[in-house]
Each structure stands twice: as structure tokens, then as C-alpha cells.
């Protein structure tokens, strides 16, 4: 194993893999900006004080906000397979460009087609964003060497949190200066600019890149145990769906989504009704938890690479450690939040920021386990995981609405926080017991298994 590390010397300086990392980071940032822009814009779109506003009831607004997820779930399962067959670059380009064009058309859709056409646009946005996570997992498995997986993969996925924070912070200022329409136009221009850059500079894999050096190409191939001219293998679905470590990652993903979406959708109401602070009207304050998650993701990603580079603990135990930080950390912070005294807004915001911030550990936890198990099929496996996790993200707020009958009663909110904390705890416990990061034998084609691929990490 020592000889293998000496042979595979990391090229000095920045390489094409770092350029791809930056482009994919921006893809996540702009995709998530467009995912949440309606949450901010609809406040202004329905404001009677605005010259151009819409008299939409609360139920219609809820339908518009949820319509994105109707489309989002549909393509999760086929997206990973599509990425393997047509390449991640095409799908990622389609996802961001179509979302950008629909953002550009959204003000016209609202003016001439009413809420029905707005819903249709949001469903289409969700449909094409269904490609994002499975395709991104496939691209990460193609581009990111194992030695740099912790930091570079974390940078890419952290773009999502920065996208949410970015949108929450600037939307209010944009709407105040140029009207709510400018929120959609800004997103559209940024997304289309990224599309042009990615078409020119992006690549589905190192093998298909025209600008990568031979030294960097060989470094990535040796690290990932890949050979030239890989054939697209048929997915061994029976092996995938019976892989217990994969289901440990899926269940952990579901637990993370339960807690995360409970917080994301219900926190403004809790802060307004119980603590007397309306976060929806304070974009900077509401973006703090996501900024904390974004910033904390980098040291966690770096620590992953340092721990594995020095061989302090195994890959599997490293994933366990960071997943535990990412799920049990928020579980503890939620218990603290549930007992925050009425009127103590500062402590509540600190606990809320902690509960979302330390959630960054997930990026170096179950997210990377899905790649560890079978890099060749990571997109398909991420599709399975994201499919179930996003069903949970729809169910969690509904359960919260069922539990909380009186929004001003702290005791009822405590039940919501206890439930989320319990889900975080149990799902991570399952992950700790049943996960592994060992590459599965069915990752390689039986007839073309390479000696280098079989060598231990």
C-alpha cells in the first residue's frame, strides 16, 4: 500500500479538477438559488402595497411553493442511469439552463397565466433539478481523487447552502430596489452565464477533457482505480437494492432531510409566533444557519482528508465520525432550542444556527459513502437515496403541521423538536451499525476487473 501512494504523486498546483470543482460548486449555488427564490419573491408578489401584486390566498401560495417538489421527485431514479449513459455534463447543463430560462419567464407567466402557469413553471423547474444530485454524484465520482474527496466534494455540495443564504440575503434588497421581478431576472442571468462557461470549460470526465494534462489524468485514474476507455456497464440492480450499507446511507439521508426540512420550513413560524421575531422579513438573520453550514463544511472536509491522509482511522470510521457530527450534533442543539426561554431570541438564534451549521458533517458522511461503495454506479444510488429522502422532506412539514395546532404554544413546538431530534438519533445509529466504505465487488465488471482496482485503499 505504501508503494501505491508513492507512485501516485499528486500534481503540483491547481489543475483541471479544481476548475471543474469550482464550476460544479457554482452549479449547486445557482440551482439552489432558483429553488428557493420563489419563497422570497412570493412575499413581495402578494404585497398589496406593491403596484403589481397578486391576490393569492394562503393555500394558493402554499401550492406554488410545494409545486417544485412535485416535479423534483419524478426523475430522481432515472437521473443516475441517464448520467452514466449520456454523461453528467449534458444533464447538468440542461438542469441549470432550463431553470434559468424558466426564471426569466416567471414574471410573464405570473402576469398572463396566473398562479396556474407559475405552478407549471415550478413543476418544470423541479423536474429538471431532479437531475442535479444524482448527476453531481456521478460527476464527483468521475473527477475527484480519493485523496481529495473530503474537501473538493464538500466544496461542491456546500454551494447549495451558500445558494440558499445568497438568495435569502439579497432578495429583499433586489425587490426593494427594482421590484420582485428582478429576483427572477438576476437568477436567470447568473444561471445562463454559468451555462455558457460550463459548455466551454466543463467536461463529463477527465478522459473527455481536452485541456487536462496527461499527468493529472493519470493521477485521477490511478486514485479512482479506473482504466482508459471504460465501458458503460449495465447496473447490477439486484446487488444495489440488496446492499445493506447503501440502505444505511439512505436511512441517514432520510433522517437528515427530516430534521433539515422541519427547520427550513417551520423556523420562520416558530420564531414569529413563539419568540416574536419574523425571520421572513429579515433575510440576513434567516440566512445565518445556512452561512454557518457553508462555512463549517470546509474545515470538516479538510479534516476528512487529513485524517485519511495520515491513516489515523479507517475510511469507514471517518465517515461514521462526520456523519455523527452532522446528525447527532443537530439532535442535541434541537433539544437546547426546545428549552430556550421565551423572549431569549439571541439564544434561540444561536441554537438554530448550531443545529443547521453542524449539519455540514453529512457532506463527509453518508454523501461520500454512496460514492465509496460503488463509484461506477454512484449516480444511480444517489438517485435512490434522494428519491426516498425527498419524500421525507415533503412528509416532515405535514407532520409538523399536524402536531402544532396552536402556533404560539411552546409545548407543542417542543414535540416537533423532540421528534426531529429522535429521528436524527435513530437514523444515525442505524448508519453507525450497518455502514461500510469498502468498495463493493459488483462495482467492477466481472470480466474486466483490473488488478489495480482490487488493491486495498
RODO-2510 file (C-alpha; in nm, 4 decimals, decimal comma):
residues 457
     n   res          X          Y          Z
     1     x     0,0000     0,0000     0,0000
     2     x     0,2932     0,2334     0,0704
     3     x     0,4329     0,1811    -0,2806
     4     x     0,0989     0,2671    -0,4334
     5     x     0,0925     0,6050    -0,2582
     6     x     0,4464     0,6879    -0,3726
     7     x     0,3634     0,6033    -0,7347
     8     x     0,0504     0,8159    -0,7399
     9     x     0,2091     1,1572    -0,6829
    10     x    -0,0330     1,4498    -0,6696
    11     x     0,0459     1,7076    -0,9430
    12     x     0,1617     2,0409    -0,8000
    13     x    -0,0579     2,3493    -0,8103
    14     x    -0,4149     2,3845    -0,9306
    15     x    -0,5409     2,1540    -1,2036
    16     x    -0,8418     2,0998    -1,4274
    17     x    -1,0111     1,9018    -1,1472
    18     x    -1,0101     2,2215    -0,9386
    19     x    -1,1671     2,4194    -1,2252
    20     x    -1,4381     2,1511    -1,2536
    21     x    -1,4893     2,1681    -0,8752
    22     x    -1,5445     2,5453    -0,8959
    23     x    -1,7868     2,5147    -1,1893
    24     x    -1,9876     2,2431    -1,0107
    25     x    -1,9880     2,4492    -0,6885
    26     x    -2,1442     2,7360    -0,8863
    27     x    -2,3949     2,4944    -1,0428
    28     x    -2,5149     2,3954    -0,6943
    29     x    -2,5199     2,7604    -0,5835
    30     x    -2,7338     2,8780    -0,8762
    31     x    -2,9598     2,5688    -0,8742
    32     x    -3,0440     2,6170    -0,5057
    33     x    -3,0841     2,9930    -0,5512
    34     x    -3,3522     2,9196    -0,8105
    35     x    -3,5022     2,6513    -0,5873
    36     x    -3,5722     2,8983    -0,3036
    37     x    -3,6197     3,2271    -0,4928
    38     x    -3,9981     3,1839    -0,5008
    39     x    -4,0084     3,1608    -0,1183
    40     x    -3,8688     3,5145    -0,1001
    41     x    -4,0339     3,6613    -0,4107
    42     x    -4,3880     3,5473    -0,3221
    43     x    -4,3856     3,7693    -0,0106
    44     x    -4,3478     4,0732    -0,2371
    45     x    -4,5650     3,9332    -0,5176
    46     x    -4,8639     3,9193    -0,2799
    47     x    -4,7943     4,2503    -0,1036
    48     x    -5,0965     4,4812    -0,1609
    49     x    -4,8692     4,7850    -0,1235
    50     x    -4,6904     4,6891    -0,4454
    51     x    -4,8200     4,8387    -0,7705
    52     x    -4,8114     4,4985    -0,9415
    53     x    -4,9234     4,2304    -0,6967
    54     x    -5,1395     3,9171    -0,6948
    55     x    -5,4327     3,8450    -0,4682
    56     x    -5,3398     3,4837    -0,3970
    57     x    -5,4799     3,3080    -0,0905
    58     x    -5,2508     3,1335     0,1599
    59     x    -5,3487     2,7920     0,0177
    60     x    -5,2596     2,9032    -0,3378
    61     x    -4,9239     3,0350    -0,2137
    62     x    -4,8577     2,7012    -0,0402
    63     x    -4,9427     2,5189    -0,3619
    64     x    -4,6971     2,7348    -0,5608
    65     x    -4,4204     2,6751    -0,3047
    66     x    -4,4746     2,2975    -0,2963
    67     x    -4,5187     2,2546    -0,6747
    68     x    -4,1404     2,2484    -0,7270
    69     x    -4,1196     1,9179    -0,5372
    70     x    -4,3957     1,7549    -0,7415
    71     x    -4,1607     1,7574    -1,0384
    72     x    -3,8440     1,7111    -0,8336
    73     x    -3,9198     1,3578    -0,7135
    74     x    -4,0162     1,2139    -1,0544
    75     x    -3,6716     1,1998    -1,2210
    76     x    -3,4591     1,1036    -0,9193
    77     x    -3,4405     0,7329    -1,0044
    78     x    -3,3731     0,7563    -1,3817
    79     x    -3,1353     1,0548    -1,3446
    80     x    -2,8414     0,8489    -1,2181
    81     x    -2,8760     0,5975    -1,5022
    82     x    -2,9059     0,8791    -1,7560
    83     x    -2,5868     1,0373    -1,6201
    84     x    -2,3950     0,7121    -1,6703
    85     x    -2,5198     0,6699    -2,0277
    86     x    -2,5206     1,0252    -2,1668
    87     x    -2,2673     1,1878    -1,9314
    88     x    -2,3083     1,4294    -1,6426
    89     x    -2,2178     1,7419    -1,8386
    90     x    -2,5259     1,7296    -2,0627
    91     x    -2,7685     1,6757    -1,7748
    92     x    -2,6153     1,9436    -1,5519
    93     x    -2,6251     2,1908    -1,8422
    94     x    -2,9932     2,1083    -1,9057
    95     x    -3,0824     2,1439    -1,5361
    96     x    -2,9283     2,4893    -1,4857
    97     x    -3,0125     2,6339    -1,8286
    98     x    -3,3802     2,5262    -1,8225
    99     x    -3,4189     2,6585    -1,4663
   100     x    -3,2623     2,9874    -1,5760
   101     x    -3,4922     3,0239    -1,8771
   102     x    -3,7980     2,9458    -1,6628
   103     x    -3,6830     3,2075    -1,4079
   104     x    -3,6578     3,4559    -1,6941
   105     x    -4,0161     3,3763    -1,7963
   106     x    -4,1637     3,3656    -1,4428
   107     x    -4,2776     3,7333    -1,4226
   108     x    -4,4550     3,6962    -1,7606
   109     x    -4,6072     3,3652    -1,6512
   110     x    -4,7449     3,5259    -1,3345
   111     x    -4,8825     3,8290    -1,5221
   112     x    -5,0511     3,6468    -1,8103
   113     x    -5,1099     3,2935    -1,6809
   114     x    -5,1815     3,3496    -1,3128
   115     x    -5,0829     3,1082    -1,0356
   116     x    -5,1628     2,8075    -1,2562
   117     x    -4,8866     2,8902    -1,5064
   118     x    -4,6487     2,9781    -1,2203
   119     x    -4,7139     2,6314    -1,0743
   120     x    -4,6473     2,4731    -1,4143
   121     x    -4,3132     2,6573    -1,4397
   122     x    -4,2169     2,5480    -1,0885
   123     x    -4,3035     2,1852    -1,1665
   124     x    -4,0763     2,2040    -1,4735
   125     x    -3,8001     2,3598    -1,2631
   126     x    -3,8337     2,0777    -1,0116
   127     x    -3,8388     1,8190    -1,2883
   128     x    -3,5074     1,9351    -1,4355
   129     x    -3,3497     1,9883    -1,0910
   130     x    -3,4244     1,6215    -1,0283
   131     x    -3,1072     1,5647    -1,2317
   132     x    -2,8866     1,7750    -1,0024
   133     x    -2,7915     1,5465    -0,7117
   134     x    -2,7637     1,2118    -0,8950
   135     x    -2,5711     1,3793    -1,1807
   136     x    -2,3464     1,5668    -0,9386
   137     x    -2,2652     1,2447    -0,7546
   138     x    -2,1745     1,0858    -1,0868
   139     x    -1,9509     1,3809    -1,1809
   140     x    -1,7794     1,3742    -0,8399
   141     x    -1,7103     1,0009    -0,8825
   142     x    -1,5522     1,0769    -1,2220
   143     x    -1,3428     1,3811    -1,1321
   144     x    -1,2457     1,3850    -0,7638
   145     x    -0,9477     1,1707    -0,6495
   146     x    -0,9944     0,9745    -0,3268
   147     x    -0,7101     1,1696    -0,1622
   148     x    -0,9015     1,4978    -0,2120
   149     x    -1,2591     1,3702    -0,1880
   150     x    -1,3288     1,5176     0,1553
   151     x    -1,2504     1,8795     0,0674
   152     x    -1,3362     1,9022    -0,3041
   153     x    -1,6681     1,7140    -0,2800
   154     x    -1,7600     1,9236     0,0246
   155     x    -1,6840     2,2466    -0,1653
   156     x    -1,9184     2,1351    -0,4460
   157     x    -2,2107     2,0379    -0,2225
   158     x    -2,1643     2,3374     0,0097
   159     x    -2,2662     2,5517    -0,2886
   160     x    -2,6249     2,4520    -0,2072
   161     x    -2,6152     2,6153     0,1367
   162     x    -2,4463     2,9281     0,0034
   163     x    -2,7125     2,9428    -0,2694
   164     x    -2,9890     2,9425    -0,0062
   165     x    -2,8101     3,2044     0,2070
   166     x    -2,7259     3,4147    -0,1001
   167     x    -3,0916     3,4188    -0,2070
   168     x    -3,2224     3,4988     0,1420
   169     x    -2,9779     3,7873     0,1872
   170     x    -3,0085     3,9631    -0,1498
   171     x    -3,3743     3,9045    -0,2442
   172     x    -3,5081     4,1696    -0,0089
   173     x    -3,2608     4,4302    -0,1329
   174     x    -3,3273     4,3445    -0,5012
   175     x    -3,7054     4,3576    -0,4584
   176     x    -3,6868     4,6899    -0,2703
   177     x    -3,4682     4,8464    -0,5406
   178     x    -3,6140     4,7058    -0,8658
   179     x    -3,9264     4,5068    -0,7790
   180     x    -3,9860     4,1342    -0,7261
   181     x    -3,9411     4,0649    -1,0994
   182     x    -3,5692     4,1472    -1,0656
   183     x    -3,5237     3,8493    -0,8282
   184     x    -3,6072     3,6122    -1,1142
   185     x    -3,4127     3,8120    -1,3756
   186     x    -3,0979     3,8125    -1,1579
   187     x    -3,1163     3,4354    -1,1128
   188     x    -3,1721     3,3868    -1,4849
   189     x    -2,8733     3,5980    -1,5925
   190     x    -2,6383     3,4277    -1,3454
   191     x    -2,7585     3,0801    -1,4423
   192     x    -2,7296     3,1426    -1,8164
   193     x    -2,3810     3,2921    -1,7706
   194     x    -2,2773     2,9751    -1,5865
   195     x    -2,4258     2,7632    -1,8673
   196     x    -2,2045     2,9338    -2,1279
   197     x    -1,8951     2,8895    -1,9090
   198     x    -1,9706     2,5216    -1,8415
   199     x    -2,0375     2,4397    -2,2067
   200     x    -1,6965     2,5876    -2,2942
   201     x    -1,4903     2,4628    -1,9962
   202     x    -1,6808     2,1741    -1,8376
   203     x    -1,6295     1,8062    -1,9098
   204     x    -1,8147     1,4868    -1,8180
   205     x    -1,4940     1,3090    -1,7140
   206     x    -1,1148     1,3588    -1,7143
   207     x    -1,0900     1,1240    -2,0136
   208     x    -1,3146     1,3553    -2,2174
   209     x    -1,1385     1,6785    -2,1190
   210     x    -0,9320     1,8437    -2,3929
   211     x    -0,7362     2,0688    -2,1570
   212     x    -0,6261     1,8260    -1,8830
   213     x    -0,2580     1,7320    -1,8633
   214     x    -0,1567     1,3690    -1,9014
   215     x    -0,0001     1,3816    -1,5522
   216     x    -0,3264     1,4941    -1,3876
   217     x    -0,5321     1,2463    -1,5898
   218     x    -0,3151     0,9528    -1,4764
   219     x    -0,3229     1,0775    -1,1152
   220     x    -0,7068     1,0791    -1,1127
   221     x    -0,7306     0,7430    -1,2904
   222     x    -0,4864     0,5721    -1,0525
   223     x    -0,6588     0,7193    -0,7480
   224     x    -1,0028     0,6026    -0,8611
   225     x    -0,8783     0,2677    -0,9956
   226     x    -1,0011     0,3442    -1,3442
   227     x    -0,8688     0,2306    -1,6792
   228     x    -0,8861     0,4119    -2,0121
   229     x    -1,1919     0,3754    -2,2356
   230     x    -1,4255     0,2477    -1,9687
   231     x    -1,7367     0,0768    -2,0985
   232     x    -2,0726     0,1761    -1,9568
   233     x    -2,1715    -0,1338    -1,7624
   234     x    -2,5334    -0,2350    -1,7038
   235     x    -2,6264    -0,1533    -1,3449
   236     x    -2,6466    -0,4637    -1,1199
   237     x    -2,9810    -0,3579    -0,9726
   238     x    -3,0349    -0,6731    -0,7678
   239     x    -2,6972    -0,6174    -0,5963
   240     x    -2,7637    -0,2441    -0,5495
   241     x    -3,1074    -0,2784    -0,3878
   242     x    -2,9886    -0,5585    -0,1550
   243     x    -2,6781    -0,3672    -0,0392
   244     x    -2,7301    -0,3040     0,3342
   245     x    -2,4575    -0,0334     0,3632
   246     x    -2,6361     0,1609     0,0868
   247     x    -2,9626     0,1463     0,2827
   248     x    -2,7737     0,2650     0,5922
   249     x    -2,6746     0,5733     0,3879
   250     x    -3,0308     0,6131     0,2520
   251     x    -3,1836     0,5989     0,6004
   252     x    -2,9280     0,8503     0,7265
   253     x    -3,0162     1,0758     0,4290
   254     x    -3,3862     1,0468     0,5207
   255     x    -3,3123     1,1386     0,8835
   256     x    -3,1064     1,4390     0,7730
   257     x    -3,3863     1,5585     0,5437
   258     x    -3,6487     1,5187     0,8172
   259     x    -3,4591     1,7489     1,0512
   260     x    -3,3321     1,9895     0,7875
   261     x    -3,6687     2,0480     0,6175
   262     x    -3,8525     2,0704     0,9502
   263     x    -3,6178     2,3549     1,0402
   264     x    -3,6179     2,5180     0,6969
   265     x    -3,9969     2,5296     0,6586
   266     x    -4,1115     2,5804     1,0177
   267     x    -3,8473     2,8036     1,1768
   268     x    -3,9896     3,1359     1,0476
   269     x    -4,3273     3,0463     1,2021
   270     x    -4,1707     2,9351     1,5324
   271     x    -3,9579     3,2484     1,5592
   272     x    -4,2524     3,4731     1,4725
   273     x    -4,5205     3,3118     1,6889
   274     x    -4,3190     3,1947     1,9898
   275     x    -4,0175     3,4275     2,0022
   276     x    -4,1752     3,7340     1,8400
   277     x    -3,9182     3,7676     1,5586
   278     x    -4,0309     3,7446     1,1979
   279     x    -3,7387     3,5869     1,0155
   280     x    -3,9118     3,6114     0,6781
   281     x    -3,8686     3,9870     0,6898
   282     x    -3,5072     3,9606     0,7975
   283     x    -3,3143     3,7833     0,5236
   284     x    -2,9760     3,8325     0,6873
   285     x    -3,0895     3,6707     1,0142
   286     x    -3,2646     3,3823     0,8394
   287     x    -2,9539     3,3141     0,6279
   288     x    -2,7245     3,2726     0,9324
   289     x    -2,7840     2,8969     0,9790
   290     x    -2,7072     2,8291     0,6105
   291     x    -2,3987     3,0506     0,6149
   292     x    -2,2809     2,8607     0,9244
   293     x    -2,3352     2,5293     0,7463
   294     x    -2,1469     2,6583     0,4408
   295     x    -1,8502     2,7834     0,6442
   296     x    -1,8277     2,4762     0,8709
   297     x    -1,8295     2,2409     0,5735
   298     x    -1,4756     2,3439     0,4719
   299     x    -1,2863     2,2582     0,7926
   300     x    -1,4842     1,9331     0,8130
   301     x    -1,3917     1,8424     0,4549
   302     x    -1,0276     1,9299     0,5151
   303     x    -1,0193     1,7264     0,8375
   304     x    -1,1529     1,4250     0,6465
   305     x    -0,8626     1,4410     0,4015
   306     x    -0,6076     1,4965     0,6824
   307     x    -0,7397     1,2022     0,8887
   308     x    -0,7366     0,9675     0,5891
   309     x    -0,4028     1,1021     0,4599
   310     x    -0,2335     1,0263     0,7931
   311     x    -0,4176     0,6966     0,8329
   312     x    -0,5350     0,7873     1,1858
   313     x    -0,8618     0,5940     1,1447
   314     x    -1,0162     0,3925     0,8613
   315     x    -1,2301     0,5423     0,5859
   316     x    -1,5423     0,3774     0,7299
   317     x    -1,4804     0,5186     1,0789
   318     x    -1,4041     0,8633     0,9335
   319     x    -1,7438     0,8586     0,7594
   320     x    -1,9049     0,7454     1,0876
   321     x    -1,7387     1,0278     1,2795
   322     x    -1,8508     1,3086     1,0479
   323     x    -2,1989     1,1674     0,9945
   324     x    -2,2403     1,1575     1,3737
   325     x    -2,1339     1,5230     1,3983
   326     x    -2,3790     1,6036     1,1155
   327     x    -2,6815     1,4268     1,2698
   328     x    -2,6295     1,3928     1,6450
   329     x    -2,4962     1,7491     1,6680
   330     x    -2,8277     1,8958     1,5437
   331     x    -3,0188     1,6480     1,7636
   332     x    -2,8516     1,7949     2,0743
   333     x    -2,8922     2,1557     1,9523
   334     x    -3,2655     2,0968     1,8900
   335     x    -3,3099     1,9794     2,2471
   336     x    -3,1428     2,3038     2,3563
   337     x    -3,3679     2,5046     2,1219
   338     x    -3,6822     2,3430     2,2614
   339     x    -3,5985     2,4667     2,6122
   340     x    -3,4960     2,8195     2,5102
   341     x    -3,6788     3,0635     2,7428
   342     x    -3,9472     3,2797     2,5840
   343     x    -3,8076     3,6130     2,4733
   344     x    -3,4461     3,4946     2,4615
   345     x    -3,4096     3,5477     2,0871
   346     x    -3,0296     3,5524     2,0903
   347     x    -3,0042     3,2038     2,2442
   348     x    -3,2730     3,0723     2,0085
   349     x    -3,0876     3,2032     1,7020
   350     x    -2,7594     3,0548     1,8340
   351     x    -2,9233     2,7125     1,8834
   352     x    -3,0911     2,7319     1,5419
   353     x    -2,7619     2,8295     1,3768
   354     x    -2,5818     2,5436     1,5555
   355     x    -2,8478     2,2867     1,4639
   356     x    -2,8186     2,3699     1,0928
   357     x    -2,4461     2,4598     1,0948
   358     x    -2,3019     2,1345     1,2336
   359     x    -2,5272     1,9517     0,9895
   360     x    -2,2371     2,0146     0,7467
   361     x    -2,0838     1,6903     0,8752
   362     x    -2,3209     1,4994     0,6454
   363     x    -2,1125     1,6037     0,3422
   364     x    -1,8226     1,3903     0,4692
   365     x    -2,0597     1,1198     0,5976
   366     x    -2,3332     0,9323     0,4112
   367     x    -2,2887     1,1510     0,0991
   368     x    -1,9389     1,0087     0,0408
   369     x    -2,0322     0,6546     0,1471
   370     x    -2,2581     0,6361    -0,1595
   371     x    -1,9512     0,7053    -0,3753
   372     x    -1,7215     0,4800    -0,1679
   373     x    -1,9437     0,1738    -0,2156
   374     x    -1,9539     0,1786    -0,5955
   375     x    -1,8130     0,4829    -0,7807
   376     x    -1,9309     0,3433    -1,1162
   377     x    -2,2947     0,3463    -1,0004
   378     x    -2,2896     0,6353    -0,7517
   379     x    -2,5286     0,8460    -0,9622
   380     x    -2,7893     0,5690    -0,9715
   381     x    -2,7505     0,5059    -0,5981
   382     x    -2,7791     0,8772    -0,5205
   383     x    -3,0998     0,8795    -0,7247
   384     x    -3,2434     0,6074    -0,4988
   385     x    -3,1305     0,7906    -0,1853
   386     x    -3,2581     1,1312    -0,2972
   387     x    -3,5924     0,9811    -0,4058
   388     x    -3,6715     0,8485    -0,0585
   389     x    -3,5141     1,1449     0,1240
   390     x    -3,7279     1,3942    -0,0684
   391     x    -4,0469     1,2048     0,0059
   392     x    -3,9456     1,2541     0,3705
   393     x    -3,8833     1,6266     0,3068
   394     x    -4,2478     1,6591     0,1966
   395     x    -4,3873     1,4486     0,4828
   396     x    -4,1919     1,6183     0,7667
   397     x    -4,3586     1,9649     0,7412
   398     x    -4,7017     1,7964     0,7118
   399     x    -4,6385     1,6012     1,0341
   400     x    -4,5250     1,9255     1,1972
   401     x    -4,8487     2,0943     1,0881
   402     x    -5,0475     1,8043     1,2373
   403     x    -4,8638     1,8265     1,5734
   404     x    -4,8745     2,2067     1,6097
   405     x    -5,2363     2,3155     1,6440
   406     x    -5,1594     2,6319     1,8404
   407     x    -4,8562     2,8021     1,6824
   408     x    -4,7996     3,0196     1,9910
   409     x    -4,7703     2,7216     2,2310
   410     x    -4,4021     2,6370     2,3074
   411     x    -4,5060     2,2935     2,4427
   412     x    -4,6377     2,1871     2,1006
   413     x    -4,3205     2,3063     1,9257
   414     x    -4,1193     2,1094     2,1816
   415     x    -4,2855     1,7909     2,0498
   416     x    -4,1739     1,8821     1,6956
   417     x    -3,8148     1,9365     1,8096
   418     x    -3,8119     1,6163     2,0167
   419     x    -3,9406     1,4204     1,7174
   420     x    -3,6779     1,5685     1,4829
   421     x    -3,4073     1,5047     1,7434
   422     x    -3,5223     1,1425     1,7808
   423     x    -3,5242     1,0897     1,4028
   424     x    -3,1702     1,2315     1,3790
   425     x    -3,0551     0,9986     1,6600
   426     x    -3,2151     0,6732     1,5385
   427     x    -3,1207     0,7131     1,1701
   428     x    -2,7573     0,7858     1,2533
   429     x    -2,7487     0,4896     1,4939
   430     x    -2,8635     0,2646     1,2075
   431     x    -2,5925     0,4197     0,9892
   432     x    -2,3217     0,3566     1,2527
   433     x    -2,4146    -0,0108     1,2834
   434     x    -2,4670    -0,1103     0,9197
   435     x    -2,2487     0,1176     0,7031
   436     x    -1,9138     0,0443     0,5435
   437     x    -1,6978     0,2324     0,2947
   438     x    -1,5494    -0,0824     0,1415
   439     x    -1,5836    -0,0820    -0,2364
   440     x    -1,8374    -0,3473    -0,3343
   441     x    -1,7222    -0,6282    -0,5660
   442     x    -2,0120    -0,5604    -0,8070
   443     x    -1,8708    -0,2112    -0,8777
   444     x    -1,6450    -0,3683    -1,1434
   445     x    -1,7480    -0,5676    -1,4479
   446     x    -1,6789    -0,9321    -1,3717
   447     x    -1,4768    -0,9967    -1,6873
   448     x    -1,2820    -0,6742    -1,6834
   449     x    -1,1772    -0,6463    -1,3198
   450     x    -0,8374    -0,4856    -1,3046
   451     x    -0,5672    -0,5846    -1,0547
   452     x    -0,5199    -0,2181    -0,9647
   453     x    -0,8925    -0,1875    -0,8886
   454     x    -0,8742    -0,4798    -0,6464
   455     x    -0,5850    -0,3355    -0,4483
   456     x    -0,6769    -0,2065    -0,0995
   457     x    -0,7116     0,1677    -0,0360
***
